Amino acid sequence: MPLGTAWSVRSARALWRAAGVHAERRDVGGLTRPGMSLLKLQGALLRGTESLWIVVRSHSSARAKEEARSRWACEKAELLEVLEARVKQLQSDNVCEVVAPEAQEAPSRKSGFPKAAPWKGAAPIQKELTPKHEDRGPSHPSRWMEKLNKEKSIKHKRLLRLEANLLAAGHRTKPTRKGDKAAQREESPPKRPTGRRTSSPAKCQAPKETKGCHNVPNAGSLEGSCTSEGLEEIWEDAEEKLPPEEEEGSQNGNVRLSILAYLDCCLFLGQMERAQQCLMFYHRSRVRRKLLDVQMYNCLMHGYAKKGALSRVGQLFQRLVEAGLKPNLESYVVALACMGQSSVSPEVIARCLQQLKADGIQLEDLWRDSQHDEDEVKMALKAIQRVKPDFEPPPPVRHADICTVPLFKDFYTKEKPVSYPKLDFTAQELREQFREQLQLEASNVVTIDSVEADKPLTEQAIKARELLAALRSRWRAALLQSFQESKLRLDQRMSGQLSLYPFLCVLKDEEYVDILIRSISSLPPQGESLLILARELGTKVYNKYVIRKKSWSHLVEKIQRIYDSYAQLLAKDTPLDHYLPREYWEQLEAEAGYRSSLVAQECVWPHSLIVQLGLHLVELLVQVLKMESNLLTPGLDLKLIPVLYHVYSFRSGRQIGFIRPHPILTRLFSEAAETTLTFDSFVIPMLCPPVPWVSPSFGAYILSPTKLMRCLDGAVQHQLLLEQSPRGNLFSVMDALNQLGNCPWKVNRAILDIVISIFNDKGNEKLDVPPPPSEAPQPPRLALGGAPLTKSALKREMAQCRKKAMEMFSLRMDTLYKLSIAKHMGDRAFWFPHNMDFRGRTYPCPPHFNHLGSDLTRAILLFAEGKPLGPRGLDWLKVHLINLTGLKKKSSLQDRLAYANEIMEDILDSADHPLTGRKWWITVDEPWQALACCMEIAKATRAPDPAAYVSHFPVHQDGSCNGLQHYAALGRDVIGATSVNLMPCDVPQDVYSGVAQQVEVFRKRDAEEGLKIAQVLEGFIGRKVVKQTVMTVVYGVTRYGGRLQIEKRLKEIEGFPQ
């Protein structure tokens, strides 16, 4: 072929590739083309980058954008016709087997496009290219020809290596005909080169040479087993461009978790063939095989073992060894269990036991390790006893681990046993409450009445609710149809590569639609980040899947039987026992002969997979949901408009994608003022004492997935380190969490009613009851002097008002959730399960309503179990009240008690007339807790015997700047320890007041030197201004962050010049 012709071929191919890439770049901007933008984002996520999120553009109905898109489609079609004509012309010039869409060679290294894969399903050019002047002969080749020949030689050697690997793998694995055909259909490109098959689809044989051509592997024989290029699947980029071994980290771990989650879902759905194809897709390639581990092979073996398919289990066992992996104890348990339920000869079982012993595993280990399914262990014992009839499993024993932490060693080795305290509930009451909690978690969601339901219903609200009901019914039908169609498209790609299909089948279709419909109602008017919304949707699907998987497990019934016995430790109508909750639960498990912690061994979905699943659901929302433009203004022309828009905004110099509701929808929700709220089950406090923590993966809730150590989304190293730690080192942590979780609580109805009345009456910012968004400030149109604002000033004012409105909406919804949950709990007792962070600081698991909340939240909580005040209890209540006021920080306890007796008239007035009296309680630092304390003091004072009065009031205590306490103790700093009350003193010390005094000294000195800021701050430097900065400086607050904290505190002071 002439040199110019060769250049034309490469130019045409490069141009075609550029056209395709350019088209993708134009369409990646929005969610208008299914799959295009999401595929790029998904590939980027698995490579560990999230920068591509900012590329997503808005889905808009703008006519200009659609015209540009259609115009580009026409140009692309015309370009395709030109290229096809040119390829036909080139085919006539002795170029054999060239197919237009697949005639793509690697572009020049200077090009910005990615290099083409070595095998795309089309046979390479089979006739050597010759220069235009044939008289030059082969002895004078041009540099261009040398480059072509070199590239062709490299490509040919690569194919030969692939062929040799496939021949070796084909003789060992012998894939079935059906699976190979499915792989051929999926892994082959749309058009294939002509040519005869040289091998059966079930086998991979050496290709034959063609006359005048190089030895090229047959396309049909390779497509089903070694090619992965050209597929529009989710993880193709991360799989084909694996990092070297030394750079493996979260990237490969992410893909491994995705593969394991894919296999787990396939097994849950009973789709064994799909799981087998996925595993073989990675097993056949030496590069991809590095991503596999023993757990993936075991996962598939579990599925086949339950069906009694011993031959499939044996094949997987063999492939596990082929992959260079060593079978572990679980592998042998599955193999023996499958042999136990089949009529296999004893010789096979004996060889398996012999191999087990050769790998350094003892038969007794099958019963020492609690991580195996009970039914499988029974079947394995049946198989073992065929060969060794006298073999008996060792008796179950309780873990003999002891706490090795020196600080707690004496506590766990005490000679005199101490009985565990009882709760004020009978064993039957605890069992009934456990069944209620189990039913609540099995439903996964709970719908409660909002505190705004007390408002009168207007005619406008009734009409808005009817419109919303009609829209939701229509959206539900449209989403269901679109969701099923998307599943059908994904199902047709039956290949070994990962796809979202199994993750879209683990729940009923209607349940996915319900999740999407509920997500619309919770969107704020300003929109939600695309990444956050996708993560929330994916997490909801995952949580519901885990709960369903556990609910279907027979282990839940065993947990219920254990809890029925565990209730005897806590109930008041049973004998005392010296066990701790963790110890008692472990003892019950040992007596029953199984481990309930198996139910917590759910397969973790990686963060990237959860986000990808959420992206798929978000795309359905944006594309499918429509409404009429004249919904609230019937006079306008009827036009269907999107309900949600995908827009972008700049945050800290980055472009972030947002999903924003249409203003008409926001107004419709506001007018409807719906009176119900739907939460996940783990948001509501537990109705029974939590399941005790007995391991890092089991405790707290019955079904809802919970971590012993909370961490950021996608982080797994915390859980891995906890599981690898000696159990004895975690005893003190788990026992402390169990003790905190076993404390019952109830709602202070008197305080709750007052807060709700203020909340529904436009709130009160001074009392931390946020007003509704309708009270948000509007930007002024005129300056202070009456002149109109400049454009920049108006823009700045509008931005501040918008920020204020967003803050008000967020605070309003947070308070609405707290008050609604508190009202829903009523007069019944409830419990807060606890976990911790990496520092060891404990937190209640319910996020909205708990005792570590704000002043308002703490005030509406009481202990469910009361205690008599005793002879000095009333005095301590009065001292606690003065502590809440912040008025006598430096006074002694006697002085505080005397001050409380002086203002007793104000205390009783606040308790009797909180909203109509003198309102003394409003002026203190912690007004709501002070009001609750005033009411408790009033009840105790008016009781016949204050010492016998049973009080449920909780007294919250806090350290004096705990961070500085640690610093002072570590440094043996006597002065610092004295200022934070680590040293005995006649009066309490206040480090914040001391810092404020020192700052005031510096302020006076600067004011005398003429510093204007110091002169303006005269009289405003107080304890409250410096407290937050002093408290957070030990936690790494920056100079800039401290400045913002001080600025915020100064703005809260009345009279401070703004």
DAKA-V241171 format. One record per residue. N is the residue number from 0. OMEGA is omega as a letter, one per 40 degrees, with the letter a starting at -180 (none if undefined). D_CENTER is the distance of its C-alpha to the mean C-alpha in Angstrom with 2 decimals. Layout:
n: {N;N}
omega: {OMEGA;OMEGA}
d_center: {D_CENTER;D_CENTER}
This chain:
n: {0;1;2;3;4;5;6;7;8;9;10;11;12;13;14;15;16;17;18;19;20;21;22;23;24;25;26;27;28;29;30;31;32;33;34;35;36;37;38;39;40;41;42;43;44;45;46;47;48;49;50;51;52;53;54;55;56;57;58;59;60;61;62;63;64;65;66;67;68;69;70;71;72;73;74;75;76;77;78;79;80;81;82;83;84;85;86;87;88;89;90;91;92;93;94;95;96;97;98;99;100;101;102;103;104;105;106;107;108;109;110;111;112;113;114;115;116;117;118;119;120;121;122;123;124;125;126;127;128;129;130;131;132;133;134;135;136;137;138;139;140;141;142;143;144;145;146;147;148;149;150;151;152;153;154;155;156;157;158;159;160;161;162;163;164;165;166;167;168;169;170;171;172;173;174;175;176;177;178;179;180;181;182;183;184;185;186;187;188;189;190;191;192;193;194;195;196;197;198;199;200;201;202;203;204;205;206;207;208;209;210;211;212;213;214;215;216;217;218;219;220;221;222;223;224;225;226;227;228;229;230;231;232;233;234;235;236;237;238;239;240;241;242;243;244;245;246;247;248;249;250;251;252;253;254;255;256;257;258;259;260;261;262;263;264;265;266;267;268;269;270;271;272;273;274;275;276;277;278;279;280;281;282;283;284;285;286;287;288;289;290;291;292;293;294;295;296;297;298;299;300;301;302;303;304;305;306;307;308;309;310;311;312;313;314;315;316;317;318;319;320;321;322;323;324;325;326;327;328;329;330;331;332;333;334;335;336;337;338;339;340;341;342;343;344;345;346;347;348;349;350;351;352;353;354;355;356;357;358;359;360;361;362;363;364;365;366;367;368;369;370;371;372;373;374;375;376;377;378;379;380;381;382;383;384;385;386;387;388;389;390;391;392;393;394;395;396;397;398;399;400;401;402;403;404;405;406;407;408;409;410;411;412;413;414;415;416;417;418;419;420;421;422;423;424;425;426;427;428;429;430;431;432;433;434;435;436;437;438;439;440;441;442;443;444;445;446;447;448;449;450;451;452;453;454;455;456;457;458;459;460;461;462;463;464;465;466;467;468;469;470;471;472;473;474;475;476;477;478;479;480;481;482;483;484;485;486;487;488;489;490;491;492;493;494;495;496;497;498;499;500;501;502;503;504;505;506;507;508;509;510;511;512;513;514;515;516;517;518;519;520;521;522;523;524;525;526;527;528;529;530;531;532;533;534;535;536;537;538;539;540;541;542;543;544;545;546;547;548;549;550;551;552;553;554;555;556;557;558;559;560;561;562;563;564;565;566;567;568;569;570;571;572;573;574;575;576;577;578;579;580;581;582;583;584;585;586;587;588;589;590;591;592;593;594;595;596;597;598;599;600;601;602;603;604;605;606;607;608;609;610;611;612;613;614;615;616;617;618;619;620;621;622;623;624;625;626;627;628;629;630;631;632;633;634;635;636;637;638;639;640;641;642;643;644;645;646;647;648;649;650;651;652;653;654;655;656;657;658;659;660;661;662;663;664;665;666;667;668;669;670;671;672;673;674;675;676;677;678;679;680;681;682;683;684;685;686;687;688;689;690;691;692;693;694;695;696;697;698;699;700;701;702;703;704;705;706;707;708;709;710;711;712;713;714;715;716;717;718;719;720;721;722;723;724;725;726;727;728;729;730;731;732;733;734;735;736;737;738;739;740;741;742;743;744;745;746;747;748;749;750;751;752;753;754;755;756;757;758;759;760;761;762;763;764;765;766;767;768;769;770;771;772;773;774;775;776;777;778;779;780;781;782;783;784;785;786;787;788;789;790;791;792;793;794;795;796;797;798;799;800;801;802;803;804;805;806;807;808;809;810;811;812;813;814;815;816;817;818;819;820;821;822;823;824;825;826;827;828;829;830;831;832;833;834;835;836;837;838;839;840;841;842;843;844;845;846;847;848;849;850;851;852;853;854;855;856;857;858;859;860;861;862;863;864;865;866;867;868;869;870;871;872;873;874;875;876;877;878;879;880;881;882;883;884;885;886;887;888;889;890;891;892;893;894;895;896;897;898;899;900;901;902;903;904;905;906;907;908;909;910;911;912;913;914;915;916;917;918;919;920;921;922;923;924;925;926;927;928;929;930;931;932;933;934;935;936;937;938;939;940;941;942;943;944;945;946;947;948;949;950;951;952;953;954;955;956;957;958;959;960;961;962;963;964;965;966;967;968;969;970;971;972;973;974;975;976;977;978;979;980;981;982;983;984;985;986;987;988;989;990;991;992;993;994;995;996;997;998;999;1000;1001;1002;1003;1004;1005;1006;1007;1008;1009;1010;1011;1012;1013;1014;1015;1016;1017;1018;1019;1020;1021;1022;1023;1024;1025;1026;1027;1028;1029;1030;1031;1032;1033;1034;1035;1036;1037;1038;1039;1040;1041;1042;1043;1044;1045;1046;1047;1048;1049;1050;1051;1052;1053;1054;1055;1056;1057}
omega: {i;a;i;i;i;i;a;i;a;i;a;a;i;i;i;i;i;i;i;i;a;i;i;a;i;a;a;a;a;i;a;i;a;i;a;a;a;a;i;a;a;i;i;a;a;i;i;a;i;a;a;i;a;a;a;a;a;i;a;i;a;a;a;a;i;i;i;i;i;i;i;i;i;i;i;i;i;i;i;i;i;a;i;i;a;i;i;i;i;i;i;a;i;i;a;i;i;i;a;a;a;a;a;i;i;i;i;a;i;a;i;a;a;a;a;i;a;a;a;i;i;i;i;a;a;i;a;i;i;i;a;a;a;a;i;i;a;a;i;i;i;i;i;i;i;i;i;a;i;i;a;i;i;i;a;i;i;i;i;i;i;a;a;i;a;i;a;i;a;i;a;a;a;a;a;a;a;a;a;i;i;i;i;a;a;a;i;i;a;a;a;i;i;i;a;i;i;i;i;i;a;a;i;a;a;i;i;i;i;a;i;a;i;i;a;i;i;a;a;a;a;a;a;a;a;a;i;a;i;a;i;i;a;a;a;a;a;a;a;a;a;i;i;a;a;a;a;i;a;a;i;i;i;a;i;i;i;i;a;i;i;i;a;i;i;i;i;a;a;a;a;a;i;i;i;i;i;a;a;i;i;a;a;a;i;i;a;a;i;a;a;i;a;a;i;i;i;i;i;i;i;a;a;i;i;i;a;a;a;i;i;i;i;i;i;i;a;a;i;i;i;a;i;a;a;i;i;a;i;i;a;i;i;a;i;i;i;i;a;i;i;a;a;a;i;i;i;i;a;i;i;i;i;i;i;i;i;i;i;a;i;a;a;a;i;a;i;a;a;a;a;i;a;a;i;i;i;i;i;i;i;i;a;a;i;a;a;a;a;a;i;a;i;a;i;a;i;i;a;a;i;i;a;i;a;a;a;a;a;a;a;i;a;a;a;a;i;a;a;a;a;i;a;i;i;i;a;i;i;i;i;i;i;a;i;i;i;i;i;a;i;i;i;a;i;i;a;i;i;i;i;i;a;a;i;a;a;i;i;i;i;i;i;i;i;i;i;i;i;i;a;i;i;i;a;a;a;i;a;i;a;i;i;i;i;i;i;i;i;a;a;i;a;a;a;a;a;i;a;a;a;a;i;a;a;i;i;a;a;i;i;a;i;i;a;a;i;a;i;a;a;i;i;a;a;i;a;i;i;a;a;a;i;i;i;i;i;i;i;i;a;i;i;i;i;i;i;a;i;a;a;a;i;a;i;i;i;i;i;i;i;a;i;i;a;i;i;i;a;a;a;a;i;a;i;i;a;a;i;a;i;a;a;i;i;i;i;i;i;i;i;i;i;a;i;i;i;a;a;a;i;i;a;i;i;a;a;i;i;i;i;i;i;i;i;i;i;i;i;i;a;a;a;a;i;i;a;a;a;a;a;i;a;a;a;i;i;i;i;a;i;i;a;i;i;a;i;a;a;i;a;i;i;i;a;i;i;i;a;i;i;i;i;i;i;i;i;i;a;a;a;i;a;a;i;i;i;a;i;a;a;i;a;i;a;a;i;i;a;i;a;i;i;i;i;a;a;i;i;a;a;a;a;a;a;i;i;i;i;a;i;i;i;i;a;a;i;a;i;i;i;a;i;a;i;a;a;a;a;a;a;i;a;i;i;i;i;i;i;a;a;i;i;a;i;a;i;a;a;i;a;a;i;a;a;i;i;a;a;i;i;i;a;a;i;i;i;i;a;i;i;a;i;i;a;a;i;a;i;i;a;i;a;a;a;i;i;i;i;a;a;i;i;i;i;i;i;i;i;i;i;i;i;i;i;i;i;i;a;i;i;a;i;i;i;i;a;a;a;i;i;i;i;a;i;a;a;i;i;a;i;i;a;i;a;i;a;i;a;i;a;a;i;a;i;a;a;a;i;a;i;a;a;i;a;a;i;a;a;i;i;i;i;i;a;i;i;a;a;a;a;a;a;i;i;i;i;i;i;i;i;i;a;a;a;a;a;a;a;a;i;a;i;i;i;i;i;i;i;i;i;a;a;i;i;a;a;i;i;i;a;a;a;a;a;a;a;i;i;a;a;a;a;a;a;a;a;i;i;i;i;i;i;i;a;i;i;i;a;a;a;i;i;i;a;a;a;a;a;a;i;a;i;i;a;i;a;i;i;a;a;i;i;i;i;a;a;a;a;a;a;a;a;a;i;i;i;a;i;i;i;i;a;i;i;i;i;i;a;a;a;i;i;i;i;i;i;i;i;i;i;a;i;a;i;i;i;i;i;i;a;a;i;i;i;a;a;i;a;i;a;a;a;a;a;a;a;a;i;a;a;a;i;i;i;i;a;i;i;i;i;i;i;i;a;i;a;i;i;a;i;a;i;i;i;a;a;none}
d_center: {58.09;59.13;57.03;56.49;55.30;52.81;51.53;51.30;49.20;46.71;46.74;46.17;43.23;41.70;42.37;40.72;37.63;37.61;37.96;34.94;32.78;34.10;33.34;29.73;29.57;31.09;28.74;25.49;25.97;24.75;23.14;26.62;26.91;24.45;22.55;24.26;21.99;18.78;20.32;21.01;17.57;16.08;18.73;18.11;14.43;15.49;18.23;15.95;17.02;15.56;18.99;19.61;17.38;20.35;22.71;21.59;24.38;25.02;25.90;29.28;32.42;34.65;37.78;38.31;35.07;35.82;39.37;38.33;35.99;38.76;41.27;39.21;38.89;42.70;43.21;40.92;42.93;46.17;44.99;44.11;47.63;49.22;47.27;48.10;51.75;51.70;50.16;52.85;55.44;54.07;54.01;57.72;58.31;58.06;54.29;53.14;49.96;48.08;45.55;44.70;40.91;40.58;43.22;40.81;41.64;39.87;40.76;42.43;40.59;41.13;39.19;35.69;34.52;32.90;35.30;35.93;34.99;38.01;37.96;37.04;39.08;42.27;45.16;46.13;49.51;52.05;55.07;55.51;55.76;59.17;60.25;62.28;65.56;66.10;69.19;67.02;66.17;63.49;65.13;64.09;60.47;58.73;55.67;53.68;54.80;53.94;50.40;50.04;51.54;49.32;46.13;47.46;48.34;44.91;43.32;45.82;45.22;41.49;42.06;44.52;42.03;39.45;42.25;43.32;39.84;39.51;42.94;42.03;38.72;40.45;43.14;40.71;38.03;40.14;37.44;38.44;40.02;37.60;34.47;36.31;37.41;33.93;32.82;35.89;35.15;31.64;32.31;35.57;35.92;37.43;40.94;42.47;45.65;48.66;49.85;50.57;48.20;49.51;47.41;46.00;42.33;41.90;43.25;42.98;46.51;48.11;48.89;52.46;54.03;55.14;58.38;58.18;54.51;52.46;51.03;47.84;45.47;45.51;42.62;42.35;42.10;39.37;37.05;35.77;34.92;34.46;33.47;29.98;30.86;31.13;28.22;25.79;22.81;19.31;19.50;23.23;23.23;21.16;23.27;26.68;26.39;25.24;25.72;28.49;28.02;28.34;25.53;22.98;19.80;16.14;17.37;18.99;16.49;13.88;16.50;17.44;14.09;14.20;17.76;17.17;14.51;17.09;19.87;18.23;17.69;21.25;22.63;21.01;22.68;25.87;25.93;27.44;29.24;26.18;24.57;27.96;28.23;24.88;25.92;29.39;28.23;26.86;29.64;32.46;31.61;32.25;29.77;26.90;27.93;26.70;23.11;24.01;24.14;25.76;22.73;22.58;26.28;25.99;23.34;25.84;28.70;27.20;27.28;30.83;31.98;31.13;33.35;36.03;36.05;37.52;38.58;35.04;33.88;36.79;35.97;32.40;33.87;36.25;33.71;31.62;34.76;35.47;32.17;33.42;31.12;32.47;31.85;30.37;31.12;28.63;30.37;33.70;32.53;31.39;34.63;36.82;35.12;35.83;39.40;39.80;39.30;41.51;45.18;44.88;47.86;47.97;48.62;45.13;43.62;45.90;44.84;41.18;42.01;44.08;41.28;38.95;41.54;42.02;38.35;38.87;37.21;39.13;39.17;38.53;35.11;33.97;34.39;33.46;29.90;27.83;25.14;27.21;27.49;30.59;32.14;31.89;33.55;36.31;36.97;37.01;39.57;41.63;41.78;42.72;45.46;47.06;47.89;48.19;49.43;49.85;46.27;44.50;40.93;40.79;40.24;36.79;36.68;34.49;32.79;35.39;33.12;34.26;32.68;33.84;32.87;36.33;35.43;34.67;36.98;39.74;37.52;36.57;40.15;41.96;45.23;45.41;42.58;41.03;40.05;36.59;36.84;36.83;35.04;37.15;36.17;37.92;36.45;36.72;34.84;31.92;31.88;31.95;29.10;27.05;27.72;26.70;23.33;22.89;23.82;21.45;18.38;19.72;19.84;16.13;17.20;20.07;22.26;24.38;27.17;26.76;29.28;30.48;31.97;35.09;36.01;38.84;37.96;39.71;41.00;38.74;35.65;36.96;37.50;34.06;32.44;34.62;33.61;29.90;30.53;32.45;29.86;27.01;29.28;30.02;26.45;25.42;28.20;27.51;23.78;24.64;27.29;25.30;22.35;24.92;26.67;23.64;23.07;26.78;26.72;23.98;25.86;29.02;27.61;28.20;27.85;26.40;23.85;20.22;19.43;17.00;19.69;18.68;15.13;17.04;19.33;17.43;17.90;21.01;21.47;22.13;18.82;17.00;19.60;19.13;15.43;16.71;19.68;17.88;15.66;19.04;20.35;17.62;18.06;20.07;23.43;22.63;19.68;16.02;14.66;14.06;11.06;9.45;10.80;9.76;6.02;6.87;9.21;7.49;5.11;8.61;10.33;8.65;9.34;12.69;13.46;13.06;15.19;17.66;18.02;18.79;21.06;23.11;23.59;26.91;25.42;24.30;28.02;28.78;26.31;28.09;31.42;30.35;29.15;32.51;34.22;31.82;32.79;36.27;35.16;34.00;36.46;39.60;41.89;41.41;43.05;41.63;39.83;39.21;35.83;32.59;29.79;28.11;31.55;32.58;29.54;30.11;33.80;33.17;31.03;33.81;36.40;34.54;34.13;30.44;27.03;24.57;21.84;21.85;19.90;16.84;16.94;14.36;13.55;10.17;8.78;8.39;6.22;9.45;9.89;6.94;8.35;11.76;11.57;10.60;13.46;15.77;15.32;15.79;18.84;20.26;20.01;21.78;24.38;25.30;25.42;28.87;31.16;34.76;35.60;38.35;36.26;37.30;40.44;42.41;45.11;43.14;43.06;40.57;37.86;34.42;31.77;27.99;25.95;23.14;23.75;21.83;23.30;22.76;23.41;24.21;22.31;23.81;25.63;22.73;22.52;19.23;18.69;18.54;18.64;21.49;23.28;27.02;29.16;30.92;27.79;26.99;30.58;30.51;27.62;29.47;32.72;31.31;29.93;28.15;28.32;25.40;21.76;19.06;16.24;13.87;15.97;14.19;14.99;18.63;20.49;21.60;25.03;26.11;25.92;22.61;22.76;23.77;21.71;23.62;21.28;18.05;16.36;18.32;19.02;18.40;17.39;19.21;16.73;13.37;11.10;11.55;11.85;15.25;14.13;11.20;9.97;8.17;4.96;6.94;9.69;11.43;14.90;14.80;14.41;16.99;19.37;19.27;20.09;22.86;24.35;27.46;26.80;29.56;27.91;25.02;27.43;28.01;24.34;23.57;26.86;26.24;22.90;24.72;27.56;25.50;23.72;27.14;28.48;28.97;28.89;30.36;30.67;33.59;34.86;37.53;35.22;32.65;35.46;36.62;33.22;32.69;36.18;35.51;32.12;33.83;36.72;34.96;33.49;34.79;33.14;35.42;34.08;30.40;30.38;29.09;31.25;30.14;29.36;32.89;34.27;32.63;35.35;36.89;38.04;41.78;44.15;46.84;46.99;48.57;52.01;51.79;51.32;48.60;45.44;45.14;42.51;40.44;40.79;39.82;36.73;35.79;36.45;34.38;31.38;31.76;32.13;29.07;27.02;28.63;27.87;24.14;24.20;26.28;24.03;20.96;23.10;24.76;21.67;20.40;23.85;24.08;21.05;22.57;26.03;25.14;23.27;26.22;28.70;26.97;27.27;30.98;33.30;31.45;30.01;26.30;24.26;21.29;19.45;18.67;16.67;17.11;16.00;17.50;20.74;21.30;21.02;20.13;18.11;18.08;14.89;15.71;14.61;17.50;20.59;21.54;24.48;22.94;22.84;25.55;29.24;29.05;26.36;28.29;31.49;30.45;29.60;32.28;32.61;33.25;35.95;38.79;41.26;44.82;45.23;48.18;51.07;49.13;45.92;47.06;47.93;44.51;42.98;45.25;44.31;40.61;41.37;43.14;40.23;38.00;40.53;40.50;44.27;45.66;43.37;46.34;48.44;49.04;47.93;51.49;51.56;48.28;49.63;52.85;51.08;49.15;52.48;53.92;51.33;51.24;52.54;49.60;47.16;48.79;48.99;45.27;44.60;47.08;46.60;43.17;43.34;47.11;48.58;48.87;45.04;45.36;41.80;40.39;41.87;40.11;36.98;34.87;36.49;34.50;34.62;38.27;39.04;37.55;39.62;42.71;42.40;42.06;45.09;47.06;46.45;47.38;50.44;51.75;51.25;54.50;53.37;50.52;50.21;49.54;47.07;43.72;40.98;37.24;36.55;33.89;35.02;32.18;33.21;31.81;33.00;35.07;32.64;31.04;30.25;33.95;34.90;33.19;34.88;38.22;38.00;37.06;39.86;42.39;42.88;45.30;45.33;41.55;41.30;43.92;42.12;38.93;40.91;40.78;44.59;46.93;48.34;50.54;48.19;44.39;43.39;41.05;39.73;38.50;42.02;43.44;41.29;42.21;45.88;45.69;44.04;46.84;49.41;47.98;47.84;51.50;52.57;50.80;52.25;55.71;55.21;54.53;50.74;49.87;46.26;47.63;50.28;47.83;45.65;48.66;47.89;44.14;43.02;41.90;39.63;36.86;36.85;36.26;34.17;30.64;31.61;33.35;30.46;27.86;30.22;29.55;25.79;26.48;26.99;28.79;32.18;30.81;28.19;30.97;33.19;30.73;30.41;34.19;34.64;32.40;34.34;37.65;36.84;36.28;39.87;42.47;45.30;43.47;44.58;41.76}
